[in-house]
Structure formats: C-alpha cells, structure tokens
C-alpha cells in the first residue's frame, strides 16, 4: 500500500476552498468536458445541487460554496464553508430561487455540515452506503464555480482511496478520514460539490484542491458523510457554526 507521508495543508476559510499540496501526486489528467458526452440523467441531477452563501462576521467575509440535497429539505456541504456564518444563510437552487436555511449539524473534525431548508423541494441524491457503490474511475462533479449563475457538470476521474490523517478545521487535533484523490479541474472552487456516478449515486464530496496542481482535488468518501447526514435527516434545531479560523498551514500524514 502506498504511504502518503507528508501533506502540507493550507486552510482557506473564505468558504471557497481548502488547499492541499502533496510532494508527489501521480494522477492522470482529468477528462476534458469537450471530449465526453455527459449522460442526460447526470445533467438532470443539477436540480439537486445548490449554491450556499451567507455572511461570516467574525471573518469579515461573505462565504460561498456548493451543497447538495441528500434527503427531503436537507442539504450537505463542507463544514469549513459555513464556519462562523450567522443566521442569514441562503441556498440558491439552479433555477435561481433562494431559500432561507439553518445549520442543523456541524462537524469540524470530518468537515461536514447539514442545513434544514424547509421550503426547498429539490429531489435528493443517494449517498453510497458501501464501497462497492463508490468505485474508482470516471465520475461527474456537479457544483457552482465562482461567479457562475448555474451549476456545471464536469467529467472527472477518481484515482485513489486513501486513509488520510490531518488536522480538524480548527487545527486543534488530528483526525483520520477516508479521502478520494481526484483528477478534476479545481481552479475555481467547487468545494462541497458531490461526486456523482451514473444512477445518481454520490460517492463523495469535494473539500480540498491541490495547491500546485489545479487539475487535482480531494473529496471525503461517502462513508464519512453518512454518520452525520443520517443523524441530521430529521433535524430542525439550529446549531452553532462556531467561529472562523485564520488561514494558517498545518501538516498531516496517511498510511
């Protein structure tokens, strides 16, 4: 098994990205959208993907990212996207309609947050429950690039599945997570975007981009999302998004 010995990580808590840099990251080039015919059923899943935005006063910033519907009126995204956000959180569907949302689960260790959006009627995507539902290989990334009005569908490749050790989003302690390495165009964000397989199955959610390799990214495997999303599938009570954190580097290793 390949051992990943050093992963300098720079957290960018602007709601846009976490950037990650490897000494060595031998992945393939991502497939080019112009070279791939995207199945109509994948394109239709854009209706389940939303833009996430809101003010984070302790950061002095407005955050923005991607989330996706996984259960009725429930949206999941990366926790660092909404860290420090106060009550005025909005999710915007692909047709342009904005909906008030409240955070009902916030896990800074795994980097996952869930919103309750009572007026949102978008259909849910299925999060893979087993590794056999989330194979390596070709997939599609659905999300909102910076300054785009509508969600985009990008063909990508899932290259590896690794057990990665890194710090939580507040750099307080070390956590171990199953991470997917991607060949994907990550230059314009897309943090919180689902990795969708044919059949509308979500195999993971993006949370990081490689610093020196804009065509390489990282996603939490579906198994990391499920304990949090399942527990929050009926939640309606607002929870704290804690606070923003200053941008600073940390390190991690995985085996």
N, C-alpha and C positions, 0 to 999 in steps of 0.2 A: 504494500500500500504506500502510495506517495505521501510523504510527510511535509506539510506546509509549516516551515519553521519560523517564518517572520512575515507579519502582515502589518506594517505601519498603517494606522487608520486615522484619518482626519475627519472629525465630526463637523458638519456644516449645518447648524441648527437654524437655518433660514426657512425650513420647510421645503427645501429643494432637493438636497441630497446628503448622503454620507459618502465620502470618497475613500477608496481603499487602494493601496498600492502593494503589489507583490514584487519580490525580487525576480521571480520567474513565473510567467503565466502562459504556458504554451497552449493557446486555444486557437481554433480556426477562425477565419474571418466570418462575420455574420452574413447570412444570405441577404442579397440586395432585393429590396421590395420590388424593383422593376423586373427581377428575374423570377419572381414567384407569383403564381396565381393564388390569391387568398380565397379560400372557400367562402361562399356566401353566408354559411351558418356562423363562421367566425366573425365576419363583418357585422352580422346582426347582433353579436354579443356586446357591441359598443353601447347599447342601451342600458347595460348593467354596470357601466363604468362611469364614475363621476369625478368632477373636479372638486377638490377640497380647498377652502380658503377661510381665513379669519385673522383677526389681529392678535399679536402676542406682545402686549405692552412691555413686559419685562425684557424683551429682546429689542423693542423699538422697531419691530418689523411686522409686515403682513405675510403670513405663511401661505404657501400654495403647493398642492401636490395632487396625487391621484388616489382614488379609493375605488372599491368595487362592492356591489351588493352580493351578499352571501346568504341572506335569509330575509324574509319579509321585513322591510323598513330598517334593515341593519346593514351598515357599511363598514368595511375594514380597511385600514391603511397602516402605514408605519407610525409608531408612537412618536418618533422624533419630528415628524411632520407637524404634529399638533402640540408639541411640548410648549407649555406656557400660554396656550391660547385660552382666552376667557370666553364668556358666554356667546359672543356673536360669531358662531361657526356656521358656515354655509356650505352645502354641497350643491353643485350645479350639474344637472343631467345634460346629456348630449344634445337634447332639443333646445337647450338654453334656459330652462326653468330652474330657478334657485329655490332651495328648501332649507329651512332652519334645522339645525342638527344639534344634538348634545352628546358629549362623550360619555359612554356608559362602561367602558373598560379601557384601562391604560396600563400597559406592562412595559416599563423601561428596560427590563432585562432582555426579553425576547425582541423588543422593539415592535410591538403591535398595539393598535388602538382600535376600538369599535365605537361607532356612532349609532344612536337611535334617531331615525328620520321619519317622524310619524306620517308625513304627507307624501312620502316617496313610494311610488307604486311599481318601480322598475323590477323586472324579474331577477331572481337570484342565480348566481353561478354556483356550481357544485365544486367544493374543495375536495381534492383527492384524499381518500381516507387510508390508502395503502400505497406502498412504493410501487406496486405493480400498476397502479393507476397513474403514476407520475414517472414514466420512463425518460431516460436521457434521449437527446436527439432534437428534431425540429419541433418548434412551438411558435406561439404568437404572443407578442407583448401588446396589451391594449392600455392606452393611457393618454394623458394630456401633456404634450410638450409645452415648454414655456412660450407664452404669447400666442398659443393656438386656440381657436374658438371651439373646435370639435375634437373628439377623441380620435386617435390614429391607431391603425393596426400595423405592427411591424413584425415581419418574419424574423425569428431568432433561432439560436441553437443552444440547447442546454448541454454543456460539455462534461461537467463533473458534479458529483455529490460528495461533499466532504464534511467531516465533523470539525468545526472551527471553534477555537477558543478566542474570545475577545472581551472587551470591557462592555458593561452596560452603557446606555446612552449618557449617563451622568458620570462615567469614569470612576465609579465607586467600588466595583468588584468585578471579578471575571465570571463570564458565563460561557457555556458550551452550547452551540446550536448547529443543526444540520443546515448547510448552506449549499446552494446550487451556483456554480460558476457559469456565466453566460457569454456567448458571442452575440453581442447586441449593441446597437448604436445608443449609447447612454449620454451623448454630449449635451442634451437639452433636458435632463432631468428624468421624468417618468418614475420617480420614486413613489412606491405604493401601488404600482401597476401590477395586475395579475398576469401570470404566465398561463396562457390558455391553450389547451390541447383540443384536437377535434372531439366533438361531443360536449363542448362547453365545460370541460373539467379543468379546474385550476390546480396546477402542480406547484405553484409557489408565488411569492410576492416580492418584487424588487425592493431593495433597501440600500443599495450602495453602487457606486461606479468607480472603476479603477482610475487613479489619478493620472497616470501616464499612458493609459490605453483607453481612449474614448469608445472603442468598439468592444469593451469588456465590462461586464457588470456582475452583480451578485444578488441573489434572491434567497429569502427564507424559504425552506422547503415547506410544503403544505402541512406536514406533520407538526411543525412548530406553530402554525396558526390555529389548529383545531382546538387545543385545550382552552384557548382564550375566546375564540369565536363561539364555540359550543356553550360555554358558560354565560356568554352575553347575548345569546339568541333571543331571550325574552326580557332582557334588562331594559329598564326605562329610567332609572335613577342616575342623575348626573354624578360623575366622579371627577376628581381633580386631575388636571393635566400637569400638575406640579410646576416646574419652572424651566425656562430656557437655560441653556448652558453656554458658556463662552466657547468659541472654536478653539480646540487645542488637540494636539496629536496624542495618540496612545499606541500601544502595541499589543499583539496577540500571537498565539501560535495554535496550530491544529495538528492532529495526527489521524 
